[in-house]
Amino acid sequence: MKIFIFAAIERANTDQQLPIKIKCVAENYHQEKAMLSGEYITTWAGQIINRKE
């Protein structure tokens, strides 16, 4: 599993002016993007690499 970081804006919150940070654990980028796409508008901000795996 990998940890992905996204900058996101809630789709339902029209007053939100700045993105929030969301950390997510998933097998790959596309899986995580699909999980978040219903609630958030996202852009990729980074990935945490676990050297122990």
CHARMM-style PDB file with segment names, atoms N, HN, CA, C and O in Angstrom:
ATOM      1  N   MET     1       0.839  -1.184   0.000  1.00  0.00      PROA
ATOM      2  CA  MET     1       0.000   0.000   0.000  1.00  0.00      PROA
ATOM      3  C   MET     1       0.882   1.244   0.000  1.00  0.00      PROA
ATOM      4  O   MET     1       1.967   1.255   0.581  1.00  0.00      PROA
ATOM      5  N   LYS     2       0.407   2.266  -0.646  1.00  0.00      PROA
ATOM      6  HN  LYS     2      -0.475   2.257  -1.118  1.00  0.00      PROA
ATOM      7  CA  LYS     2       1.131   3.529  -0.742  1.00  0.00      PROA
ATOM      8  C   LYS     2       0.303   4.638  -0.103  1.00  0.00      PROA
ATOM      9  O   LYS     2      -0.921   4.540  -0.013  1.00  0.00      PROA
ATOM     10  N   ILE     3       0.974   5.678   0.331  1.00  0.00      PROA
ATOM     11  HN  ILE     3       1.968   5.758   0.258  1.00  0.00      PROA
ATOM     12  CA  ILE     3       0.293   6.837   0.901  1.00  0.00      PROA
ATOM     13  C   ILE     3       0.367   7.971  -0.117  1.00  0.00      PROA
ATOM     14  O   ILE     3       1.450   8.384  -0.532  1.00  0.00      PROA
ATOM     15  N   PHE     4      -0.800   8.461  -0.507  1.00  0.00      PROA
ATOM     16  HN  PHE     4      -1.680   8.125  -0.169  1.00  0.00      PROA
ATOM     17  CA  PHE     4      -0.890   9.555  -1.463  1.00  0.00      PROA
ATOM     18  C   PHE     4      -1.400  10.798  -0.753  1.00  0.00      PROA
ATOM     19  O   PHE     4      -2.194  10.710   0.183  1.00  0.00      PROA
ATOM     20  N   ILE     5      -0.938  11.951  -1.204  1.00  0.00      PROA
ATOM     21  HN  ILE     5      -0.292  12.022  -1.965  1.00  0.00      PROA
ATOM     22  CA  ILE     5      -1.383  13.225  -0.649  1.00  0.00      PROA
ATOM     23  C   ILE     5      -2.062  14.005  -1.769  1.00  0.00      PROA
ATOM     24  O   ILE     5      -1.518  14.158  -2.863  1.00  0.00      PROA
ATOM     25  N   PHE     6      -3.254  14.490  -1.474  1.00  0.00      PROA
ATOM     26  HN  PHE     6      -3.697  14.365  -0.585  1.00  0.00      PROA
ATOM     27  CA  PHE     6      -4.013  15.269  -2.444  1.00  0.00      PROA
ATOM     28  C   PHE     6      -4.377  16.622  -1.853  1.00  0.00      PROA
ATOM     29  O   PHE     6      -4.617  16.733  -0.651  1.00  0.00      PROA
ATOM     30  N   ALA     7      -4.419  17.647  -2.690  1.00  0.00      PROA
ATOM     31  HN  ALA     7      -4.224  17.557  -3.667  1.00  0.00      PROA
ATOM     32  CA  ALA     7      -5.035  18.924  -2.341  1.00  0.00      PROA
ATOM     33  C   ALA     7      -6.464  18.818  -2.858  1.00  0.00      PROA
ATOM     34  O   ALA     7      -6.682  18.462  -4.016  1.00  0.00      PROA
ATOM     35  N   ALA     8      -7.439  19.126  -2.002  1.00  0.00      PROA
ATOM     36  HN  ALA     8      -7.261  19.415  -1.061  1.00  0.00      PROA
ATOM     37  CA  ALA     8      -8.822  18.871  -2.384  1.00  0.00      PROA
ATOM     38  C   ALA     8      -9.757  19.994  -1.963  1.00  0.00      PROA
ATOM     39  O   ALA     8      -9.527  20.696  -0.979  1.00  0.00      PROA
ATOM     40  N   ILE     9     -10.815  20.135  -2.742  1.00  0.00      PROA
ATOM     41  HN  ILE     9     -11.002  19.565  -3.542  1.00  0.00      PROA
ATOM     42  CA  ILE     9     -11.909  21.047  -2.426  1.00  0.00      PROA
ATOM     43  C   ILE     9     -13.182  20.215  -2.443  1.00  0.00      PROA
ATOM     44  O   ILE     9     -13.410  19.441  -3.373  1.00  0.00      PROA
ATOM     45  N   GLU    10     -14.011  20.374  -1.414  1.00  0.00      PROA
ATOM     46  HN  GLU    10     -13.825  21.003  -0.659  1.00  0.00      PROA
ATOM     47  CA  GLU    10     -15.263  19.630  -1.348  1.00  0.00      PROA
ATOM     48  C   GLU    10     -16.213  20.113  -2.442  1.00  0.00      PROA
ATOM     49  O   GLU    10     -16.370  21.316  -2.650  1.00  0.00      PROA
ATOM     50  N   ARG    11     -16.833  19.189  -3.124  1.00  0.00      PROA
ATOM     51  HN  ARG    11     -16.706  18.212  -2.956  1.00  0.00      PROA
ATOM     52  CA  ARG    11     -17.767  19.549  -4.198  1.00  0.00      PROA
ATOM     53  C   ARG    11     -18.986  20.292  -3.661  1.00  0.00      PROA
ATOM     54  O   ARG    11     -19.484  21.205  -4.319  1.00  0.00      PROA
ATOM     55  N   ALA    12     -19.472  19.922  -2.486  1.00  0.00      PROA
ATOM     56  HN  ALA    12     -19.067  19.181  -1.951  1.00  0.00      PROA
ATOM     57  CA  ALA    12     -20.689  20.511  -1.933  1.00  0.00      PROA
ATOM     58  C   ALA    12     -20.449  21.851  -1.243  1.00  0.00      PROA
ATOM     59  O   ALA    12     -21.406  22.577  -0.975  1.00  0.00      PROA
ATOM     60  N   ASN    13     -19.201  22.195  -0.952  1.00  0.00      PROA
ATOM     61  HN  ASN    13     -18.424  21.605  -1.170  1.00  0.00      PROA
ATOM     62  CA  ASN    13     -18.893  23.414  -0.208  1.00  0.00      PROA
ATOM     63  C   ASN    13     -18.528  24.536  -1.179  1.00  0.00      PROA
ATOM     64  O   ASN    13     -17.372  24.654  -1.587  1.00  0.00      PROA
ATOM     65  N   THR    14     -19.499  25.347  -1.544  1.00  0.00      PROA
ATOM     66  HN  THR    14     -20.438  25.251  -1.213  1.00  0.00      PROA
ATOM     67  CA  THR    14     -19.252  26.423  -2.505  1.00  0.00      PROA
ATOM     68  C   THR    14     -18.518  27.606  -1.885  1.00  0.00      PROA
ATOM     69  O   THR    14     -18.022  28.467  -2.612  1.00  0.00      PROA
ATOM     70  N   ASP    15     -18.438  27.666  -0.556  1.00  0.00      PROA
ATOM     71  HN  ASP    15     -18.840  26.967   0.034  1.00  0.00      PROA
ATOM     72  CA  ASP    15     -17.751  28.772   0.122  1.00  0.00      PROA
ATOM     73  C   ASP    15     -16.270  28.497   0.351  1.00  0.00      PROA
ATOM     74  O   ASP    15     -15.534  29.409   0.728  1.00  0.00      PROA
ATOM     75  N   GLN    16     -15.818  27.281   0.136  1.00  0.00      PROA
ATOM     76  HN  GLN    16     -16.416  26.540  -0.170  1.00  0.00      PROA
ATOM     77  CA  GLN    16     -14.422  26.919   0.390  1.00  0.00      PROA
ATOM     78  C   GLN    16     -13.513  27.586  -0.633  1.00  0.00      PROA
ATOM     79  O   GLN    16     -13.687  27.409  -1.839  1.00  0.00      PROA
ATOM     80  N   GLN    17     -12.537  28.358  -0.140  1.00  0.00      PROA
ATOM     81  HN  GLN    17     -12.396  28.502   0.840  1.00  0.00      PROA
ATOM     82  CA  GLN    17     -11.646  29.081  -1.042  1.00  0.00      PROA
ATOM     83  C   GLN    17     -10.257  28.465  -1.126  1.00  0.00      PROA
ATOM     84  O   GLN    17      -9.560  28.654  -2.122  1.00  0.00      PROA
ATOM     85  N   LEU    18      -9.847  27.737  -0.104  1.00  0.00      PROA
ATOM     86  HN  LEU    18     -10.414  27.584   0.705  1.00  0.00      PROA
ATOM     87  CA  LEU    18      -8.528  27.111  -0.093  1.00  0.00      PROA
ATOM     88  C   LEU    18      -8.669  25.594  -0.024  1.00  0.00      PROA
ATOM     89  O   LEU    18      -9.581  25.091   0.631  1.00  0.00      PROA
ATOM     90  N   PRO    19      -7.793  24.870  -0.680  1.00  0.00      PROA
ATOM     91  CA  PRO    19      -7.871  23.403  -0.619  1.00  0.00      PROA
ATOM     92  C   PRO    19      -7.422  22.873   0.740  1.00  0.00      PROA
ATOM     93  O   PRO    19      -6.680  23.529   1.471  1.00  0.00      PROA
ATOM     94  N   ILE    20      -7.889  21.678   1.052  1.00  0.00      PROA
ATOM     95  HN  ILE    20      -8.492  21.145   0.458  1.00  0.00      PROA
ATOM     96  CA  ILE    20      -7.451  20.976   2.254  1.00  0.00      PROA
ATOM     97  C   ILE    20      -6.511  19.856   1.833  1.00  0.00      PROA
ATOM     98  O   ILE    20      -6.493  19.451   0.671  1.00  0.00      PROA
ATOM     99  N   LYS    21      -5.726  19.358   2.793  1.00  0.00      PROA
ATOM    100  HN  LYS    21      -5.740  19.688   3.737  1.00  0.00      PROA
ATOM    101  CA  LYS    21      -4.811  18.246   2.518  1.00  0.00      PROA
ATOM    102  C   LYS    21      -5.486  16.949   2.939  1.00  0.00      PROA
ATOM    103  O   LYS    21      -6.025  16.845   4.041  1.00  0.00      PROA
ATOM    104  N   ILE    22      -5.453  15.970   2.059  1.00  0.00      PROA
ATOM    105  HN  ILE    22      -5.016  16.054   1.164  1.00  0.00      PROA
ATOM    106  CA  ILE    22      -5.997  14.649   2.364  1.00  0.00      PROA
ATOM    107  C   ILE    22      -4.901  13.621   2.132  1.00  0.00      PROA
ATOM    108  O   ILE    22      -4.317  13.555   1.050  1.00  0.00      PROA
ATOM    109  N   LYS    23      -4.625  12.813   3.164  1.00  0.00      PROA
ATOM    110  HN  LYS    23      -5.099  12.867   4.043  1.00  0.00      PROA
ATOM    111  CA  LYS    23      -3.694  11.689   3.023  1.00  0.00      PROA
ATOM    112  C   LYS    23      -4.523  10.422   2.882  1.00  0.00      PROA
ATOM    113  O   LYS    23      -5.460  10.198   3.649  1.00  0.00      PROA
ATOM    114  N   CYS    24      -4.178   9.600   1.907  1.00  0.00      PROA
ATOM    115  HN  CYS    24      -3.417   9.782   1.284  1.00  0.00      PROA
ATOM    116  CA  CYS    24      -4.940   8.389   1.623  1.00  0.00      PROA
ATOM    117  C   CYS    24      -4.005   7.211   1.409  1.00  0.00      PROA
ATOM    118  O   CYS    24      -2.891   7.366   0.908  1.00  0.00      PROA
ATOM    119  N   VAL    25      -4.471   6.039   1.794  1.00  0.00      PROA
ATOM    120  HN  VAL    25      -5.376   5.913   2.201  1.00  0.00      PROA
ATOM    121  CA  VAL    25      -3.712   4.806   1.597  1.00  0.00      PROA
ATOM    122  C   VAL    25      -4.437   3.971   0.546  1.00  0.00      PROA
ATOM    123  O   VAL    25      -5.630   3.694   0.669  1.00  0.00      PROA
ATOM    124  N   ALA    26      -3.695   3.572  -0.493  1.00  0.00      PROA
ATOM    125  HN  ALA    26      -2.726   3.796  -0.593  1.00  0.00      PROA
ATOM    126  CA  ALA    26      -4.287   2.773  -1.566  1.00  0.00      PROA
ATOM    127  C   ALA    26      -3.196   2.008  -2.300  1.00  0.00      PROA
ATOM    128  O   ALA    26      -2.005   2.247  -2.099  1.00  0.00      PROA
ATOM    129  N   GLU    27      -3.619   1.092  -3.148  1.00  0.00      PROA
ATOM    130  HN  GLU    27      -4.586   0.898  -3.312  1.00  0.00      PROA
ATOM    131  CA  GLU    27      -2.685   0.311  -3.966  1.00  0.00      PROA
ATOM    132  C   GLU    27      -2.039   1.170  -5.045  1.00  0.00      PROA
ATOM    133  O   GLU    27      -0.849   1.034  -5.330  1.00  0.00      PROA
ATOM    134  N   ASN    28      -2.844   2.068  -5.649  1.00  0.00      PROA
ATOM    135  HN  ASN    28      -3.810   2.179  -5.418  1.00  0.00      PROA
ATOM    136  CA  ASN    28      -2.302   2.915  -6.712  1.00  0.00      PROA
ATOM    137  C   ASN    28      -3.057   4.242  -6.772  1.00  0.00      PROA
ATOM    138  O   ASN    28      -4.092   4.422  -6.129  1.00  0.00      PROA
ATOM    139  N   TYR    29      -2.515   5.149  -7.553  1.00  0.00      PROA
ATOM    140  HN  TYR    29      -1.674   5.003  -8.075  1.00  0.00      PROA
ATOM    141  CA  TYR    29      -3.068   6.498  -7.682  1.00  0.00      PROA
ATOM    142  C   TYR    29      -4.503   6.476  -8.202  1.00  0.00      PROA
ATOM    143  O   TYR    29      -5.363   7.177  -7.669  1.00  0.00      PROA
ATOM    144  N   HSD    30      -4.767   5.691  -9.221  1.00  0.00      PROA
ATOM    145  HN  HSD    30      -4.068   5.121  -9.654  1.00  0.00      PROA
ATOM    146  CA  HSD    30      -6.085   5.683  -9.854  1.00  0.00      PROA
ATOM    147  C   HSD    30      -7.167   5.159  -8.913  1.00  0.00      PROA
ATOM    148  O   HSD    30      -8.293   5.654  -8.933  1.00  0.00      PROA
ATOM    149  N   GLN    31      -6.841   4.175  -8.098  1.00  0.00      PROA
ATOM    150  HN  GLN    31      -5.926   3.772  -8.081  1.00  0.00      PROA
ATOM    151  CA  GLN    31      -7.793   3.645  -7.123  1.00  0.00      PROA
ATOM    152  C   GLN    31      -8.173   4.730  -6.121  1.00  0.00      PROA
ATOM    153  O   GLN    31      -9.352   4.904  -5.813  1.00  0.00      PROA
ATOM    154  N   GLU    32      -7.203   5.444  -5.620  1.00  0.00      PROA
ATOM    155  HN  GLU    32      -6.245   5.303  -5.869  1.00  0.00      PROA
ATOM    156  CA  GLU    32      -7.475   6.480  -4.627  1.00  0.00      PROA
ATOM    157  C   GLU    32      -8.214   7.662  -5.238  1.00  0.00      PROA
ATOM    158  O   GLU    32      -9.123   8.213  -4.618  1.00  0.00      PROA
ATOM    159  N   LYS    33      -7.837   8.047  -6.430  1.00  0.00      PROA
ATOM    160  HN  LYS    33      -7.098   7.599  -6.934  1.00  0.00      PROA
ATOM    161  CA  LYS    33      -8.516   9.151  -7.120  1.00  0.00      PROA
ATOM    162  C   LYS    33      -9.990   8.810  -7.320  1.00  0.00      PROA
ATOM    163  O   LYS    33     -10.852   9.672  -7.148  1.00  0.00      PROA
ATOM    164  N   ALA    34     -10.286   7.575  -7.678  1.00  0.00      PROA
ATOM    165  HN  ALA    34      -9.586   6.875  -7.817  1.00  0.00      PROA
ATOM    166  CA  ALA    34     -11.669   7.145  -7.875  1.00  0.00      PROA
ATOM    167  C   ALA    34     -12.452   7.175  -6.567  1.00  0.00      PROA
ATOM    168  O   ALA    34     -13.631   7.526  -6.559  1.00  0.00      PROA
ATOM    169  N   MET    35     -11.807   6.810  -5.464  1.00  0.00      PROA
ATOM    170  HN  MET    35     -10.849   6.524  -5.470  1.00  0.00      PROA
ATOM    171  CA  MET    35     -12.481   6.808  -4.165  1.00  0.00      PROA
ATOM    172  C   MET    35     -12.837   8.227  -3.717  1.00  0.00      PROA
ATOM    173  O   MET    35     -13.875   8.429  -3.087  1.00  0.00      PROA
ATOM    174  N   LEU    36     -12.003   9.196  -4.027  1.00  0.00      PROA
ATOM    175  HN  LEU    36     -11.160   9.032  -4.539  1.00  0.00      PROA
ATOM    176  CA  LEU    36     -12.227  10.571  -3.583  1.00  0.00      PROA
ATOM    177  C   LEU    36     -13.083  11.393  -4.543  1.00  0.00      PROA
ATOM    178  O   LEU    36     -13.634  12.418  -4.142  1.00  0.00      PROA
ATOM    179  N   SER    37     -13.206  10.974  -5.785  1.00  0.00      PROA
ATOM    180  HN  SER    37     -12.759  10.141  -6.111  1.00  0.00      PROA
ATOM    181  CA  SER    37     -13.819  11.818  -6.810  1.00  0.00      PROA
ATOM    182  C   SER    37     -15.298  12.122  -6.570  1.00  0.00      PROA
ATOM    183  O   SER    37     -15.796  13.128  -7.076  1.00  0.00      PROA
ATOM    184  N   GLY    38     -15.998  11.305  -5.833  1.00  0.00      PROA
ATOM    185  HN  GLY    38     -15.594  10.489  -5.422  1.00  0.00      PROA
ATOM    186  CA  GLY    38     -17.406  11.577  -5.566  1.00  0.00      PROA
ATOM    187  C   GLY    38     -17.629  12.744  -4.630  1.00  0.00      PROA
ATOM    188  O   GLY    38     -18.629  13.452  -4.748  1.00  0.00      PROA
ATOM    189  N   GLU    39     -16.715  12.955  -3.706  1.00  0.00      PROA
ATOM    190  HN  GLU    39     -15.902  12.381  -3.610  1.00  0.00      PROA
ATOM    191  CA  GLU    39     -16.884  13.987  -2.680  1.00  0.00      PROA
ATOM    192  C   GLU    39     -15.978  15.199  -2.882  1.00  0.00      PROA
ATOM    193  O   GLU    39     -16.306  16.297  -2.431  1.00  0.00      PROA
ATOM    194  N   TYR    40     -14.845  15.012  -3.554  1.00  0.00      PROA
ATOM    195  HN  TYR    40     -14.579  14.120  -3.920  1.00  0.00      PROA
ATOM    196  CA  TYR    40     -13.853  16.083  -3.674  1.00  0.00      PROA
ATOM    197  C   TYR    40     -13.410  16.298  -5.114  1.00  0.00      PROA
ATOM    198  O   TYR    40     -13.446  15.386  -5.939  1.00  0.00      PROA
ATOM    199  N   ILE    41     -12.994  17.520  -5.390  1.00  0.00      PROA
ATOM    200  HN  ILE    41     -12.964  18.262  -4.720  1.00  0.00      PROA
ATOM    201  CA  ILE    41     -12.235  17.831  -6.598  1.00  0.00      PROA
ATOM    202  C   ILE    41     -10.786  17.805  -6.150  1.00  0.00      PROA
ATOM    203  O   ILE    41     -10.404  18.579  -5.273  1.00  0.00      PROA
ATOM    204  N   THR    42      -9.975  16.942  -6.723  1.00  0.00      PROA
ATOM    205  HN  THR    42     -10.285  16.313  -7.436  1.00  0.00      PROA
ATOM    206  CA  THR    42      -8.625  16.722  -6.202  1.00  0.00      PROA
ATOM    207  C   THR    42      -7.545  16.995  -7.238  1.00  0.00      PROA
ATOM    208  O   THR    42      -7.778  16.965  -8.446  1.00  0.00      PROA
ATOM    209  N   THR    43      -6.372  17.258  -6.721  1.00  0.00      PROA
ATOM    210  HN  THR    43      -6.183  17.282  -5.739  1.00  0.00      PROA
ATOM    211  CA  THR    43      -5.167  17.302  -7.527  1.00  0.00      PROA
ATOM    212  C   THR    43      -4.060  16.642  -6.723  1.00  0.00      PROA
ATOM    213  O   THR    43      -3.997  16.782  -5.501  1.00  0.00      PROA
ATOM    214  N   TRP    44      -3.204  15.933  -7.406  1.00  0.00      PROA
ATOM    215  HN  TRP    44      -3.256  15.819  -8.398  1.00  0.00      PROA
ATOM    216  CA  TRP    44      -2.131  15.193  -6.753  1.00  0.00      PROA
ATOM    217  C   TRP    44      -1.131  16.166  -6.145  1.00  0.00      PROA
ATOM    218  O   TRP    44      -0.706  17.112  -6.809  1.00  0.00      PROA
ATOM    219  N   ALA    45      -0.750  15.943  -4.885  1.00  0.00      PROA
ATOM    220  HN  ALA    45      -1.095  15.174  -4.346  1.00  0.00      PROA
ATOM    221  CA  ALA    45       0.211  16.817  -4.217  1.00  0.00      PROA
ATOM    222  C   ALA    45       1.487  16.079  -3.826  1.00  0.00      PROA
ATOM    223  O   ALA    45       2.505  16.716  -3.552  1.00  0.00      PROA
ATOM    224  N   GLY    46       1.452  14.745  -3.796  1.00  0.00      PROA
ATOM    225  HN  GLY    46       0.626  14.227  -4.018  1.00  0.00      PROA
ATOM    226  CA  GLY    46       2.661  14.009  -3.462  1.00  0.00      PROA
ATOM    227  C   GLY    46       2.374  12.577  -3.057  1.00  0.00      PROA
ATOM    228  O   GLY    46       1.228  12.128  -3.014  1.00  0.00      PROA
ATOM    229  N   GLN    47       3.464  11.875  -2.760  1.00  0.00      PROA
ATOM    230  HN  GLN    47       4.394  12.239  -2.795  1.00  0.00      PROA
ATOM    231  CA  GLN    47       3.369  10.485  -2.334  1.00  0.00      PROA
ATOM    232  C   GLN    47       4.443  10.240  -1.291  1.00  0.00      PROA
ATOM    233  O   GLN    47       5.582  10.680  -1.445  1.00  0.00      PROA
ATOM    234  N   ILE    48       4.080   9.539  -0.233  1.00  0.00      PROA
ATOM    235  HN  ILE    48       3.155   9.181  -0.107  1.00  0.00      PROA
ATOM    236  CA  ILE    48       5.037   9.171   0.801  1.00  0.00      PROA
ATOM    237  C   ILE    48       5.540   7.775   0.473  1.00  0.00      PROA
ATOM    238  O   ILE    48       4.753   6.838   0.343  1.00  0.00      PROA
ATOM    239  N   ILE    49       6.834   7.642   0.344  1.00  0.00      PROA
ATOM    240  HN  ILE    49       7.474   8.404   0.450  1.00  0.00      PROA
ATOM    241  CA  ILE    49       7.436   6.360  -0.011  1.00  0.00      PROA
ATOM    242  C   ILE    49       7.934   5.684   1.255  1.00  0.00      PROA
ATOM    243  O   ILE    49       8.721   6.256   2.009  1.00  0.00      PROA
ATOM    244  N   ASN    50       7.466   4.458   1.483  1.00  0.00      PROA
ATOM    245  HN  ASN    50       6.827   3.994   0.870  1.00  0.00      PROA
ATOM    246  CA  ASN    50       7.882   3.674   2.636  1.00  0.00      PROA
ATOM    247  C   ASN    50       9.057   2.803   2.212  1.00  0.00      PROA
ATOM    248  O   ASN    50       8.880   1.853   1.448  1.00  0.00      PROA
ATOM    249  N   ARG    51      10.230   3.111   2.690  1.00  0.00      PROA
ATOM    250  HN  ARG    51      10.373   3.882   3.309  1.00  0.00      PROA
ATOM    251  CA  ARG    51      11.441   2.378   2.290  1.00  0.00      PROA
ATOM    252  C   ARG    51      11.513   0.980   2.908  1.00  0.00      PROA
ATOM    253  O   ARG    51      12.321   0.162   2.469  1.00  0.00      PROA
ATOM    254  N   LYS    52      10.691   0.689   3.912  1.00  0.00      PROA
ATOM    255  HN  LYS    52      10.034   1.353   4.269  1.00  0.00      PROA
ATOM    256  CA  LYS    52      10.741  -0.605   4.594  1.00  0.00      PROA
ATOM    257  C   LYS    52      10.022  -1.701   3.822  1.00  0.00      PROA
ATOM    258  O   LYS    52      10.204  -2.879   4.129  1.00  0.00      PROA
ATOM    259  N   GLU    53       9.225  -1.356   2.847  1.00  0.00      PROA
ATOM    260  HN  GLU    53       9.077  -0.399   2.597  1.00  0.00      PROA
ATOM    261  CA  GLU    53       8.481  -2.377   2.085  1.00  0.00      PROA
ATOM    262  C   GLU    53       9.351  -3.030   1.050  1.00  0.00      PROA
ATOM    263  OT1 GLU    53       8.891  -3.908   0.321  1.00  0.00      PROA
TER     264      GLU     53
END
